[in-house]
Amino acid sequence: MPATPDKKYLNHANEIGLVSEKTFSFDGIFNLTSGETLDGFQLRYECYGRLNAKKDNAIYICHALTGDHHVAGVYTEQDHKAGWWNHVVGPGKPIDTNRFFVLSSNCLGGCRGSTGPSTYHPKIDGEPHGANFPDLSICDMIRAQHALIEHLGISSLHAVVGGSMGGMQALQWIVEYPGFARNAIIIAATAQHSVQTIAFNEAGRCSIRGDLGWENGNYPNGAGPTQGLSVARMMAHITYLSDVGMEEKFGGEQRLDPSKKFEFSVQGYLDHQGKKFVDRFDANSYLKLTEALDRFNLVGEDGLASAFEKVDTRTLVIAFSSDWLYTPKQNKDIVDALLLAGKNASYLEIDHSHGHDSFLIDSGPFLKALGSFLKEEDHANDSDQVLEDDGFRKLKNRYEVKKEADFRAIDDWVSPGDKVLDLGCGRGLLLEHLRATKNVQGLGVDWDLNKSISCISRKVPIYQEEILSALSKFGDDSFDWVIFSRMVESLPEPGKILEQALRVGHKVAISFVNHGYWRNRFNFLLHGARVCNEVYPHQWESSHLSNHFSIREFEDFSKRLLSNGMQINLGRKVFYRGDWLRKCKFLPNFRAGLAIYEIIKKG
Amino acid sequence: MPATPDKKYLNHANEIGLVSEKTFSFDGIFNLTSGETLDGFQLRYECYGRLNAKKDNAIYICHALTGDHHVAGVYTEQDHKAGWWNHVVGPGKPIDTNRFFVLSSNCLGGCRGSTGPSTYHPKIDGEPHGANFPDLSICDMIRAQHALIEHLGISSLHAVVGGSMGGMQALQWIVEYPGFARNAIIIAATAQHSVQTIAFNEAGRCSIRGDLGWENGNYPNGAGPTQGLSVARMMAHITYLSDVGMEEKFGGEQRLDPSKKFEFSVQGYLDHQGKKFVDRFDANSYLKLTEALDRFNLVGEDGLASAFEKVDTRTLVIAFSSDWLYTPKQNKDIVDALLLAGKNASYLEIDHSHGHDSFLIDSGPFLKALGSFLKEEDHANDSDQVLEDDGFRKLKNRYEVKKEADFRAIDDWVSPGDKVLDLGCGRGLLLEHLRATKNVQGLGVDWDLNKSISCISRKVPIYQEEILSALSKFGDDSFDWVIFSRMVESLPEPGKILEQALRVGHKVAISFVNHGYWRNRFNFLLHGARVCNEVYPHQWESSHLSNHFSIREFEDFSKRLLSNGMQINLGRKVFYRGDWLRKCKFLPNFRAGLAIYEIIKKG
């Protein structure tokens, strides 16, 4: 009796279902960055969803080193496994095939249907290219993809998306074809391999080339350096996982192999990974592709920001906390350079234990980030939903932001088109408001992932990072305004941070709860204990650390800055009384509950 | 003309100079933990310094996986390279050969002169053991070392010291021979390999066994799986370094190979490491030793603390921040278990960018830690020196500690022989004093390395760690006293931390600056700004975050604990006036500058 086919990928409203491969043939000479040429090439590809009449709803997905073009769906009713990103791509999924036309191809140099070392050489009848296949670059791969897209009559992309090597391709896309993609999502990638990564790749290549079966790359198809390739895969596979992730899967009670075939479970797992890989991957492809990755270097001599000069794409970079192959730091470097070049860029760091391969795993915040970023339009109701989902302070609707006392003052001060950095921006309400009313170019900084995803869904560029670390990365005078809205109280040594803020911005707006407010003073005199109220909600034992200050202390500090030679002026100031509604001009350090200051850098 | 010999290792007061190898032969049957036997064995060893008349000044040094017994000195006047730990071992060096008799041997199963797979099989004339060499364990290695030590007429060790595999041997030493070593220093080690480490070793072994030259382990001496062994070494070598360290050495301007022989500098480095290793190491030894490491498991089914039940050795565990092979976490696990088993154990974490191999590098804090720990006697003058060197608050001499107001009260409350945990212990002055006057068993916790090393030099056991993280590791009722001396103000959400402290201790002593002191109140009323004085030394802009509180807030908190069902009593309390000298009984929340409370857990 034949096995019952697994129907879970078929006939469901949110599954793509049956898909099929297509082949694109490029005829003519294709120039490679190495100076060599290919006499024509083929790309194997798949596409899902429908191209709209304007042909502007295409999303291109770039795969990782050992991935392929089979992103979603199944080939036959009998398939037990769908494409590698089936949980991401489909009707109603984060990359929504009801709205987008999704394309993906096996990369040039690959071994899953596109032209590569294992395909036949046009000049040598019946022989694969083998070791004669020319050196490739990431740029060659995306130029080939561009040829496919042109062939389909598409002249712009809604987005280019990729993880790992795919992320590096997406990065090359926005550099090579400025503005071609309106959006880019670069996941777990890097602008340049670390020395450690090159070293791991090199050990893997030595393993392949040291295998007698390699025969200098001229092994016949079906044969080759199976042992060497298997060891290379084992080693690389370890770098795709994390220490913690491996411990969860093969540690503790699972430590010893239950089948007794191996001593430790992880040995059996690696053995399986190595053998499976040898069956599906070509050793020469592996050599060529890892070399392309090792050589990929957008940093060059002039630095990464210079490579990004012509970029005209709204970009989101996503890193995973446990990724030690392409680390959060390496992903942040991309965002730092994009911001330095004045581009619209966001950074999210998702806490996940699966290491580099986290981008292949079904995880809530990751999917939410992808979906939020790709949404064409901002829907007020959606945003409100996000607010309530996240469980943060609930506003009746996002226009309540106008009622926030310090937002009113800052809104008053900022000029149309200003560049604004909001430190500790939370869910991005102020920046969303300023963009709507003043068309400002905003960037928020917040370390909280959920709040940062809320920013993404508000179309507010967000850098998920600690404030001092983020500040240190911006160039001098990068912003017209740097805003601290009621958060300086939670910063250690705020003087240093304010000096940094005055380096990167022309003006600083700072709002704070005036600790010198008369009720606090009398309370402390009479009770010798802190006050507990809306502004200071915690008893001593449940308080976080803080550094409250008063209007007087702030003004004394600015005098000390001046006497230390800092070229600043205190500009406008606004004080509100204890109700945060009525303004207050007289004896503010005694009578004001909230203060908002403008600091202006001279010159 | 012959090259001038490098004299830097000769004829210097702090160099061992010329050394020579010795050989110990064990005759008879040696039982291995696997159940197999060896019909006699040899250990190649070296020793430096002089064994004293009492034969109690010996220090045994255990080497790492690919290290050997040549720890220090040179063999000939022409040697350009000294032993691998020459900067650690020598006259006046941290392991001081003027005071100690230092011993080290090539491990059993090794290939540098001791019996192993490449030495000749006694039963098969002229053939190496090869694949027939029995499986080894770390325990077998240290039992062989014990036989050598007995042979030398030594019945106790001043210390056993080792890094990496040597650290695991040192750990096995203190378990297998309780009390034999009075001190142990375990560096960059683990009580059990992580799954990731096993995976890397397995990939290396597959590389060796997959090489046709391996011949199932029966290759003749001088031949063997050179290619496979070289790849295994390359890969392992990456795990000995750190990402940052590799970037420093082979990144930036050094990224491309200047010799053009390779593309990237790191390729040439790995190639060199691989080739050099093949010349000096035996593949079968590598297999046997890595298997012994992977199988090393003191955790077992009953947990690590249970393995440490009989330990009777004062132990220091040192980890390096960038070590991702045997991580700080793995090293802390050893200390956690030793403490859980009630043993004298200390933990230091040294910030160093060289990854696992940091223990082989000459670094100041590391050498200072080794030397301080091994000192036989505590010298008051030395300790004072440490105080001044570290640049912390200077006391005229360490007995000034008695003048510290809260130390006086705590000294009064603690009973002789009590177990005392001092959280935020700084340089360990209180615990040193309590040990001298009350013979308490103390443990300090502080996150600062320099202060922690000062504790080591005071013979105060120290756990260099964040307070909440450290507290979470201790068992219920592990201490008679938990002490917070003027540091609760710097803890977020102190209620949770105090509850943890009451879990691990019978009593808690807490001293704090009373924020409700009358001068603070009047100052705040009049000026609406913080006071700046000796107790609160910083202006707003240079303040760290804090959570000051008053006597009243502390007493309110303890009432809330009681009403929440916590079974505690407030016991003795002592208040000092603003001068911290005169006591104060009347209206303490108004009049006291310093408060010290005893909290007693009921039942």
Interface residues (C-beta under 8 A of the other chain):
Chain A: S194 V195 Q196 I198 A199 F200 E202 A203 C206 S207 G210 D211 L212 Q227 G228 S230 V231 M234 M235 I238 L241 D243 M246 E247 K249 F250 G251 R255 E263 F264 V266 Q267 L270 D271 G274 D294 R295 W324 T327 S490 L491 P492 E493 P494 G495 K496 L498 H515 G516 Y517 N520 R521 F522 F524 L525 H527 G528 A529 R530 Q539 W540 E541 S542 S543 H544 L545 S546 N547 F549 S550 I551 R552 E553 F554 D556 F557 R560 N589 F590
Chain B: S194 V195 Q196 I198 A199 F200 E202 A203 C206 S207 G210 D211 L212 Q227 G228 S230 V231 M234 M235 I238 L241 D243 M246 E247 K249 F250 G251 R255 E263 F264 V266 Q267 L270 D271 G274 D294 R295 W324 T327 S490 L491 P492 E493 P494 G495 K496 L498 H515 G516 Y517 N520 R521 F522 F524 L525 H527 G528 A529 R530 Q539 W540 E541 S542 S543 H544 L545 S546 N547 F549 S550 I551 R552 E553 F554 D556 F557 R560 N589 F590
